[in-house]
């Protein structure tokens, strides 16, 4: 879990860190809930998705096998040639010809991958807004990836073994880290420059005011000497 110190303090706030982690994870999955079903319904094979629970199935987000292009359903019970097909705890197919005949749509994995990377682009803005500090960007990005690996392993009951899946995860995480760090550093530099300019302007104004006050005092002294009577 990434440590974070409060401004002006040497302690860190675990409640704030936990809320930031949950916020980033939730926003990412909400974005995928909007993008993935619509994209799959438009570009992927609907018939093959019926064996996987449909385009709106949670498995399209949490099951790593969908990105890897592997079947997620299993012929868990069959007798006398009659089979039930289950996916994520839900019976999605039944028939007398077995469950080995369905074809995995290779385009589905690419569609979900593109949606994942698009959500990572949006994550850059949310990390820039929520985390804000450049040195914490890497910690939060790795924490997000670690939590997703745990969730997808639990949901699919198997650890991700696809190099393509890991490649998509790494590309998305590296892109978020680089972009978010650059944005956060640029913001800190802009704020620092604004503060320095304000300080310089304040110092210059004070010097001008002091000089004006000094000139006014000199002028008053000259006028007093001019109007005071001369003593011979």
Secondary structure, DSSP 8 states (H G I E B T S, - for coil): ----B-TT-S-B-HHHHHHHHHHHHHHHHHHHHHHHHHHHHHHS-HHHHHTTT-TT-THHHH-HHHHHT----EEEEEETTEEEEEETTEEEEEESS-SS-----HHHHHHHHHHHHHHHHHHHHHHHHHT--GGGHHHHHHHHHHHHHHHHHHHHTS----HHHHHHHHHHHHHHHHHHHHHHHHHHHHHHHHHHHHHHHHHHHHHHHHHHHHHHHHHHHHHHHHHS----
